[in-house]
Amino acid sequence: MNETTVIGSTFEISQRILLMLNTLSDMQLDEHQIAAIDFISIYAADFNILDENLHGYGNYRFSEYPARKTLISNALKQLILCRYVTLAANSSGFTYAITDSGKAFIHKIHNNYAKEYAIAVKAVIGQFEGADFKDMYQEIIRIINLSTKEMTLNE
């Protein structure tokens, strides 16, 4: 993922994290939940949650999930430094929440993608009650395995 472009950059993921945390402002999410919700949200059709994927149907879309860990970690660090997100420690690790500054920043974004992403995030949370990471992760792995089998059969 190239940091000289917006697509696939820390900046792009930062925007989506802010949109997600704003949409789910009553929740505090850990890094794993953020990664899983983001991935499932942008490929919600593959998970039978929405009719269309926000990021299309590229052949290598499922290989993105493992690559996101570093990007999401870096994006969260940037968002904390900008005071758009807070970090809180609890018994199970760290959770993140949007700040008033983060909300003010994200409210300046008015486009169809932001609206569609918020719809997808809500749909994902509806599918995975309480943003249960274990359930989301198992579903991601299941879908990746299905996709791998389909690609092998089509060769």
TAFENTA-V720393 format. One record per pair of residues at least 4 apart in sequence whose ideal C-beta (glycine too) atoms are under 6 Angstrom apart, sorted by sequence separation. I is the first residue (numbers start at 1). GAP is how many residues later the second one is. D is the distance in Angstrom with one decimal. If there is no record, write none. Layout:
i:gap:d
I:GAP:D
I:GAP:D
This chain:
i:gap:d
29:4:4.2
33:4:5.9
37:4:5.9
53:4:6.0
68:4:5.3
98:4:4.1
112:4:6.0
128:4:5.4
133:4:5.8
6:5:6.0
29:5:5.1
44:5:4.1
45:5:5.5
79:5:4.5
80:5:5.4
89:5:5.7
98:5:5.7
109:5:4.9
3:6:5.5
6:6:5.5
44:6:3.9
79:6:3.9
125:6:5.9
1:7:3.9
40:7:5.4
45:7:5.3
80:7:5.6
87:7:5.6
88:7:5.2
128:7:5.2
45:8:4.6
128:8:5.1
43:10:4.9
85:11:5.2
86:11:5.3
42:12:4.6
42:13:4.6
85:13:6.0
86:13:5.6
84:15:5.9
83:16:5.9
84:17:5.6
85:17:5.8
83:18:5.2
84:18:3.4
84:21:5.9
16:22:5.7
39:26:5.1
35:33:5.5
35:37:5.0
13:58:5.1
17:58:5.7
13:59:5.9
10:61:5.7
14:61:4.3
13:62:4.4
54:62:5.9
30:63:5.6
10:64:4.9
14:64:5.9
10:65:4.8
14:65:5.6
30:65:5.3
28:67:3.7
29:67:5.9
28:69:4.8
50:70:5.9
25:73:6.0
50:73:5.7
49:74:4.9
22:76:5.3
44:76:4.9
21:77:3.8
49:78:5.3
41:79:3.9
41:80:5.0
22:81:5.8
62:82:4.6
41:83:5.2
18:84:5.4
22:84:4.9
40:84:4.9
62:85:5.1
37:87:5.4
18:88:4.5
19:95:5.7
23:95:4.6
36:97:5.9
46:97:5.7
19:98:5.3
23:98:4.7
33:98:4.8
33:100:5.1
36:100:3.9
20:101:5.2
32:101:4.9
36:101:6.0
